[in-house]
Amino acid sequence: MEIKKIPFGCRFIGPDEPVVVIAEIGINHEGDVDVCAQMIEEAVACGVDAVKLQTVDVDENYVKGSESYDIFSKAVLSQADTEKMFNLAKGKGVEVLTTCGDYSTLEWVDKLSPAAHKFSSGLLGHLPLLDKAKKTGKTLLLSTGMALQADIDAAVEKLAGYSYAIFQCTSLYPAPLESLNLAFMKTMSEQYQVPVGFSDHSLGTEAAFLAVGAGACMIEKHFSLDPSRSGFDHHVSIDPKGLKALVDRVRLAEDIMGVPEKILAEAEVANRDKYQRCLVARYDLEAGHVLVAEDLNVMRVLPDQSGLLPADYEKVIGVVLARAVEKHTPFNQDMFA
């Protein structure tokens, strides 16, 4: 069964589409809308396809006194500021989306026309929220960090017949390279018949580069103006220079991967003509001679010569020569009676 591409704002996600690179701003703006705007502008300059925020009502999502409550309560953008950031991103020509952790947030964010709704690894098991998100009609993107196969199956069952994609993700911050398990993307793609991506929590750009080769249609990477800052997600993020390098490497990986069919480069066609072997006469042969296997050899000929290919070997056995042929001359059809 063919994996169908799915809508993502003005773009599409799928095997025959360019890899979508998402800069995960998340809460690294630390609640400062001006910093968030700068991050969007920097990400756009790096060549990303989309930027993603993280938008939750802290009182609906985390118990007071918990670590998450303390962190997220310090990184809140108002609805008005969030709308401004959405409009800024769209005005810059990139897609924009955010992770919504609760029903009310999902409702007002949906009115901003995000490219999709993202479900973080911690929300994968929130099936009632998945159910509500389906009613928006927008593509859903699911991260699978910390999930067992049964957890993914349950979410997929809930989304049967709906437009969605799945990210391979390791919920370690940072995630060691040996924990990334990029090969699982192929398993998910084949099992669920949907586009897959890679949400990268590792350091550097090596994993994203390899993920393209492993079949990723999306790459999501945490982004920060200053990864040395403490708290939030800064320590697992890349700076603008790193983000630009990641985008460049993803595009390089796409060029290297090519397309799933045999295509010769233009220069390779010339080499094929130059280096391909032909059927030639092993000896001087007289006109009227009936060719036998011992008369034939397969050789690379002179640059200005061409002839029948080795695949025609059996076809010329028993053929009568219309004229004499000198040793090492390539055979052609006009030589035969």
C-alpha positions, 0 to 999 in steps of 0.5 A: 500500500502506498503511503499517502502525503498529508497536508501541512499548512500550505505544504505536504508531508510524505515520501515524495515531498521535501523533508519538513524541518521544524524548529522547536522553539517550545518554551525557550522564549521564556515567556518573552514575546520579543525573544520569541519573535527574534527566534522565529526570524532567526529560524526563518533565516536558517531555512526551516519549513516550520516553527513550533511553540508549546502552549498550555494552560499551566493550571489545567496541565500541572499540579502546583509545586511540580517541576513542570508547573514551575517551568511552564508558569515562567514561559507563558505567552498570552493568547494575543501574543501567540496570535502575533507569533503565528501571524509573524511566522506566516508572514515570513512564509513558514508554517507554524504550529504548537503543542496544546496540552488541554481542551481549552487551549486546543480550541483557541489555538485551532482558531489561529489556523496552525499547520497541524496539531502536535502531540508531545510524547507526554500527550500520546496517551491522552486519547480524549484529547486526540479525539477532540483534535480529530474534530478540528480536521487538521493533520495531527503529528504524534511523538512516541518518546516513552511509548510502548508499542501498545501505546502507539497502537492505541493512538493509531487505532483512535486515528484510523482513517484520519490524517496523521504522522508519527515521530520517532522520539527518545525522551532523554535530554539529551538523548545518547546517539545509541538510544535513538533507534532510527530504524524504528521509523521504517517499522512504523511507516510499514505498519501504520502506512503513514509518513514518519519523522524524527524528533531529535533530542540528541546533540549535534546534527549527525542524527538528523542527517542519518534520519533522512536516510532512514526515511524521515519525512519530518525533522524536529529539533529544539532551537535556542538563541543561547543553548548555554542558558540554564533551564527550559530546553536550552541545554538540548537545543542548537543555536542559529548556526547549528540550525542552519547547519542542520537544514543544510545537512538535511538538504544534502542528505535528500540530494544524496538519497535521490529517488527510488528509481535507477537514474543515470547522471548526465556525466554517467551516460557519457561514461557508459558510452565510453566504457561499455564493452561490445561484441568484437571479432576475436580473429580476422574473419572472411565474408560468408563466414558463419559465426561461432562462439569462438569467433567472439570476444567482449572488449572495451573498444576505441572512443570512436567505435560502437557495436552490439552489446554482450546481451546480443551474444547468443543472437549472433551465433550462426549469423553469416557475415556479409563482408570481411571483419578485421580482428577486434572490430565491433560487430554491427547489424550491417555486417550480417547477410 
